[in-house]
Amino acid sequence: MIKEGLSFDDVLLVPRRSGILSRKDVFLGTRFSRGISLELPLVSANMDTVTEAKMARFMAEVGGIGVIHRFLSIEDQAEEVRKVKRAENIIIEDPYTINEESTIAEARKLMADFGVSGLLVKDSKDSLSGILTHRDLLFDGNDSKKIRTVMTKKVIFAPPKITIEKAKKIMHEHRIEKLPLVARSGKIKGLITLKDILKKTENPRSSKDKKGRLLVAAAVGVKEETEARARALLDAGVDVVVIDVAHGHSAKVFHTLKMLRKKFGDIEVIAGNVATPSAVRDIAKAGASGIKVGIGPGAACTTRVIAGVGIPQITAIIECAKAARRFKIPIIADGGVKNSGDLSKALAAGADSVMIGSLFSGTDEAPGEYVIENGAAYKFYRGMASYEAGKDKQDIDGTKDKFSRTPEGKSGRVHYRGPAKNVISELTGGLRSSMSYLGAHNLDQFRKNAEFIKITGSGYIEGTARN
């Protein structure tokens, strides 16, 4: 028997009577994993042309989450996580510091490497002795000078347990933007910045952990280095570990899940990718906190052509969602979303959140620069199973596969889209419209009210603009 499988372009949602008066009246909150909730059901993909610290930070600020790719050394990936955790933090527990005997050149390099505008200065006893900002260095061209000769020595500071309200009052009274937290011994215990306080006001729905830091996820593989990579990511503050393999219904994934649970206890672990109910059941029983669904639908994925394997994404989401509900475990639809209509269909079919790759890869927040050809701007985009990506990963790991592997992804380019907020606006605007057509105030209602109708090729053409 041959089963029928349907993809996004094969179906439409059936409209129904609606009491939604405004698209602003719908709530887009959801779960990413068992213990992580989001204000937006959007996830940036763990691809090296999509998500590093800049994209992950943006996604968390708007209420979603980003998954930092694993095609980095362990140290570099952990540093990307740290950048996100420090980006919007009311109290920075481990602020960047420099010794007062260091040079201006060393200070400039640290500021550039860490992307910060100031450093706390320590003396030989590791006590606070000053603060150094870009303003102190603005007109000083002698990079060999010692920090102590140019730093601001009169520093306003506060005790470590100060409340945010008291900190704001001190910063306002003294017209300062940075308030170091210092113990009686003189040791630096933290830092509060005006920028982070303002960020909290600007992004009230951002994805935050219990300490007020932005949420971030990061990917790991199933090789020998996985334990060391996961440990480094968790030490850096990562909120969710994502096991990233093409075929998640495998012994290696089960082994990795059990190892992570044994070594690190009750952490948030998402596993995938899968496309069948049996895979969802087995991975849920193995201890996953969430499951990624999608084999072959991605714009840069060629698995279905090379291996002849996969399930059309709408069918995969519907069947996997049914199995996941029995375990009360969220699923992430990964791949194939070309527009807001596809996003809406994925969520209506049962996905709790949707992972986006190619649409985000053309934005400013994605890694890499854009190029202009014949008056059009593009950015580079590639699948993580492409030849180029595989070769780069081997160079990073310093290893070579014993057997040659046919690539199951491709490299190419996508149109430059400007700031990622443009893509978010298009996706969420279309989703809100779709929910209003179905009379749904939230995503749970959206799924309950959803009814799909299969369309023909002519029906698809009828629904497209034909100017």
Secondary structure as GFF3:
##gff-version 3
##sequence-region A 1 467
A	DSSP	three_ten_helix	8	10	.	.	.	ID=ss1
A	DSSP	beta_strand	11	13	.	.	.	ID=ss2
A	DSSP	three_ten_helix	23	25	.	.	.	ID=ss3
A	DSSP	beta_strand	30	33	.	.	.	ID=ss4
A	DSSP	beta_strand	36	38	.	.	.	ID=ss5
A	DSSP	beta_strand	42	44	.	.	.	ID=ss6
A	DSSP	alpha_helix	53	61	.	.	.	ID=ss7
A	DSSP	beta_strand	65	68	.	.	.	ID=ss8
A	DSSP	alpha_helix	74	87	.	.	.	ID=ss9
A	DSSP	beta_strand	97	99	.	.	.	ID=ss10
A	DSSP	alpha_helix	104	114	.	.	.	ID=ss11
A	DSSP	beta_strand	118	122	.	.	.	ID=ss12
A	DSSP	beta_strand	128	133	.	.	.	ID=ss13
A	DSSP	alpha_helix	134	137	.	.	.	ID=ss14
A	DSSP	three_ten_helix	147	149	.	.	.	ID=ss15
A	DSSP	alpha_helix	164	174	.	.	.	ID=ss16
A	DSSP	beta_strand	178	182	.	.	.	ID=ss17
A	DSSP	beta_strand	188	193	.	.	.	ID=ss18
A	DSSP	alpha_helix	194	202	.	.	.	ID=ss19
A	DSSP	beta_strand	217	220	.	.	.	ID=ss20
A	DSSP	alpha_helix	226	236	.	.	.	ID=ss21
A	DSSP	beta_strand	240	243	.	.	.	ID=ss22
A	DSSP	alpha_helix	251	264	.	.	.	ID=ss23
A	DSSP	beta_strand	268	274	.	.	.	ID=ss24
A	DSSP	alpha_helix	277	285	.	.	.	ID=ss25
A	DSSP	beta_strand	290	293	.	.	.	ID=ss26
A	DSSP	alpha_helix	303	306	.	.	.	ID=ss27
A	DSSP	alpha_helix	313	326	.	.	.	ID=ss28
A	DSSP	beta_strand	331	334	.	.	.	ID=ss29
A	DSSP	alpha_helix	340	348	.	.	.	ID=ss30
A	DSSP	beta_strand	353	356	.	.	.	ID=ss31
A	DSSP	alpha_helix	358	361	.	.	.	ID=ss32
A	DSSP	beta_strand	371	373	.	.	.	ID=ss33
A	DSSP	beta_strand	376	382	.	.	.	ID=ss34
A	DSSP	alpha_helix	387	397	.	.	.	ID=ss35
A	DSSP	beta_strand	411	415	.	.	.	ID=ss36
A	DSSP	alpha_helix	420	437	.	.	.	ID=ss37
A	DSSP	alpha_helix	443	449	.	.	.	ID=ss38
A	DSSP	beta_strand	452	454	.	.	.	ID=ss39
A	DSSP	alpha_helix	457	462	.	.	.	ID=ss40
###
